[in-house]
Amino acid sequence: MWENYMEYGPQYDTVNDTPLIPGETEWVQETSFKKLSTETRKTLRAAMVDRVIEYWQSERLIPEGGIVKELRKAAILETYHQTGQYAKESDELKHLLNDCIVQTINKELRKKSSILMMVQEKRELIKESLAYKMVHTIALWMDQRLLDPFIGWVLPGLGDALTAFADCSLPLSEYRQ
């Protein structure tokens, strides 16, 4: 034991027989929720939102039970490292951090929904464009004038069936004219 004291110096803990690590083995005061600054509360909420987003993106599940407790502890530790205030586990703190779970997941789902809506709007714009209509008309003309006679010559009736499945926007009666 004396060798360790000589090696590590006065920061060696002779009671627990381990070296003291500054920043990790110091005593930390837990601050109640009401005494936390507004900046610390905002940081806590932001840290919890980040943890929920990470969990949602990796698991695609709503966190519950022990996972929520782990997320809360991680948010509290991250906030402690950023602000120096360690939040004491209390009902108010649990409510603050648990309330942001559902809100965060709903925001993520709305983002995905808005992205899908934008993609669908772009597809509609493309379909309404003159270039798309020209290419579509040329493809139909080539199908009716070139491909149908060839396939009809090789396998009668197959050309009409392929045309019917290729573009269902026109009724079948228009294909048989």
C-alpha positions as CSV (number, residue, x, y, z in Angstrom):
1,M,0.0,0.0,0.0
2,W,2.9,2.3,0.8
3,E,4.3,1.8,-2.7
4,N,1.1,3.0,-4.2
5,Y,1.1,6.1,-2.0
6,M,4.6,6.8,-3.1
7,E,3.7,6.3,-6.8
8,Y,0.5,8.3,-6.9
9,G,1.3,10.8,-4.2
10,P,-1.2,12.5,-1.8
11,Q,-4.2,11.8,-4.1
12,Y,-4.0,8.0,-3.3
13,D,-7.1,6.9,-1.3
14,T,-5.6,4.7,1.4
15,V,-9.1,3.7,2.7
16,N,-10.4,2.2,-0.6
17,D,-6.9,1.2,-1.8
18,T,-7.4,3.0,-5.2
19,P,-6.0,6.1,-6.8
20,L,-8.3,9.1,-6.8
21,I,-9.1,10.3,-10.3
22,P,-9.9,14.0,-10.4
23,G,-13.2,14.7,-11.9
24,E,-14.6,11.2,-11.3
25,T,-14.1,10.6,-7.6
26,E,-15.2,13.9,-6.3
27,W,-18.4,14.3,-4.3
28,V,-21.3,15.6,-6.3
29,Q,-24.2,17.5,-4.8
30,E,-27.6,16.6,-6.2
31,T,-29.8,19.6,-6.9
32,S,-33.5,19.4,-6.5
33,F,-35.6,20.1,-9.6
34,K,-37.0,23.4,-8.2
35,K,-33.4,24.7,-7.6
36,L,-32.2,23.9,-11.1
37,S,-31.6,26.9,-13.3
38,T,-33.8,27.4,-16.4
39,E,-30.7,26.9,-18.6
40,T,-30.1,23.5,-16.9
41,R,-33.7,22.5,-17.4
42,K,-33.5,23.4,-21.1
43,T,-30.3,21.4,-21.4
44,L,-31.9,18.4,-19.6
45,R,-34.8,18.5,-22.0
46,A,-32.5,18.8,-25.1
47,A,-30.3,15.9,-23.9
48,M,-33.4,13.7,-23.4
49,V,-34.7,14.7,-26.8
50,D,-31.4,13.7,-28.3
51,R,-31.4,10.3,-26.5
52,V,-35.0,9.6,-27.6
53,I,-34.2,10.4,-31.2
54,E,-31.1,8.1,-31.2
55,Y,-33.2,5.3,-29.6
56,W,-36.0,5.9,-32.1
57,Q,-33.7,5.8,-35.1
58,S,-31.9,2.7,-34.0
59,E,-34.9,0.6,-32.6
60,R,-38.0,2.2,-34.2
61,L,-39.8,1.5,-30.9
62,I,-41.2,3.8,-28.2
63,P,-39.0,3.6,-25.2
64,E,-40.6,2.2,-22.1
65,G,-39.8,0.9,-18.6
66,G,-36.1,0.4,-17.9
67,I,-35.1,1.9,-21.2
68,V,-36.7,5.2,-20.2
69,K,-34.9,5.1,-16.9
70,E,-31.5,4.6,-18.7
71,L,-32.3,7.5,-21.1
72,R,-33.1,9.8,-18.2
73,K,-29.9,8.8,-16.4
74,A,-27.9,9.5,-19.6
75,A,-29.6,12.9,-20.0
76,I,-28.9,13.8,-16.4
77,L,-25.2,12.8,-16.7
78,E,-24.8,14.7,-20.0
79,T,-26.4,17.8,-18.4
80,Y,-24.1,17.5,-15.4
81,H,-21.0,17.4,-17.6
82,Q,-22.3,20.5,-19.6
83,T,-23.6,22.6,-16.8
84,G,-22.1,21.3,-13.5
85,Q,-25.5,20.8,-11.9
86,Y,-26.5,17.3,-11.1
87,A,-30.3,16.9,-11.1
88,K,-31.8,14.8,-8.3
89,E,-34.3,12.1,-9.4
90,S,-37.7,13.4,-8.5
91,D,-41.3,13.2,-9.8
92,E,-41.1,16.6,-11.4
93,L,-37.9,15.7,-13.2
94,K,-39.4,12.4,-14.4
95,H,-42.5,14.3,-15.7
96,L,-40.3,16.8,-17.6
97,L,-38.2,14.2,-19.2
98,N,-41.0,11.7,-19.9
99,D,-43.3,14.3,-21.5
100,C,-40.8,15.0,-24.2
101,I,-40.6,11.3,-25.3
102,V,-44.0,11.3,-27.1
103,Q,-43.6,14.8,-28.4
104,T,-40.2,13.9,-29.9
105,I,-41.4,10.8,-31.6
106,N,-44.5,12.6,-33.0
107,K,-42.2,15.3,-34.5
108,E,-40.0,12.6,-36.1
109,L,-43.1,10.9,-37.6
110,R,-44.3,14.3,-38.9
111,K,-40.9,14.9,-40.5
112,K,-41.1,11.6,-42.3
113,S,-44.7,12.2,-43.3
114,S,-43.8,15.6,-44.7
115,I,-40.9,14.1,-46.7
116,L,-43.3,11.5,-48.2
117,M,-45.7,14.3,-49.1
118,M,-43.0,16.3,-50.8
119,V,-41.9,13.3,-52.8
120,Q,-45.5,12.6,-53.9
121,E,-46.0,16.3,-54.8
122,K,-42.8,16.1,-57.0
123,R,-44.1,13.0,-58.7
124,E,-47.4,14.8,-59.5
125,L,-45.5,17.8,-60.8
126,I,-43.5,15.5,-63.1
127,K,-46.6,13.7,-64.3
128,E,-48.2,17.1,-65.2
129,S,-45.1,18.3,-67.1
130,L,-45.1,18.5,-70.9
131,A,-41.9,16.4,-71.1
132,Y,-43.4,13.5,-69.2
133,K,-46.6,13.6,-71.3
134,M,-44.5,13.6,-74.5
135,V,-42.4,10.6,-73.3
136,H,-45.4,8.8,-72.1
137,T,-47.2,9.3,-75.5
138,I,-44.2,8.2,-77.4
139,A,-43.8,5.1,-75.3
140,L,-47.5,4.2,-75.8
141,W,-47.3,4.8,-79.5
142,M,-44.2,2.6,-79.8
143,D,-45.9,0.0,-77.7
144,Q,-49.0,0.0,-79.9
145,R,-47.3,0.3,-83.3
146,L,-44.1,-1.7,-82.8
147,L,-44.2,-4.0,-79.8
148,D,-47.9,-5.2,-80.0
149,P,-47.7,-6.3,-83.7
150,F,-44.4,-8.2,-83.0
151,I,-45.6,-9.9,-79.9
152,G,-49.0,-10.5,-81.5
153,W,-47.3,-12.2,-84.4
154,V,-45.2,-14.3,-82.0
155,L,-47.8,-15.0,-79.3
156,P,-51.3,-13.8,-80.3
157,G,-53.1,-12.0,-77.5
158,L,-50.1,-11.5,-75.2
159,G,-49.4,-7.9,-76.5
160,D,-52.9,-6.7,-75.4
161,A,-52.4,-8.3,-72.0
162,L,-49.0,-6.6,-71.5
163,T,-50.3,-3.3,-72.6
164,A,-53.2,-3.6,-70.2
165,F,-50.8,-4.2,-67.3
166,A,-48.3,-1.6,-68.3
167,D,-50.7,1.3,-68.2
168,C,-53.9,0.9,-66.3
169,S,-54.8,4.5,-66.5
170,L,-56.7,4.0,-69.8
171,P,-59.7,1.6,-69.9
172,L,-59.1,-1.7,-71.8
173,S,-61.7,-0.7,-74.4
174,E,-59.3,2.0,-75.7
175,Y,-56.5,-0.6,-76.1
176,R,-58.6,-2.8,-78.4
177,Q,-59.5,-0.1,-81.0
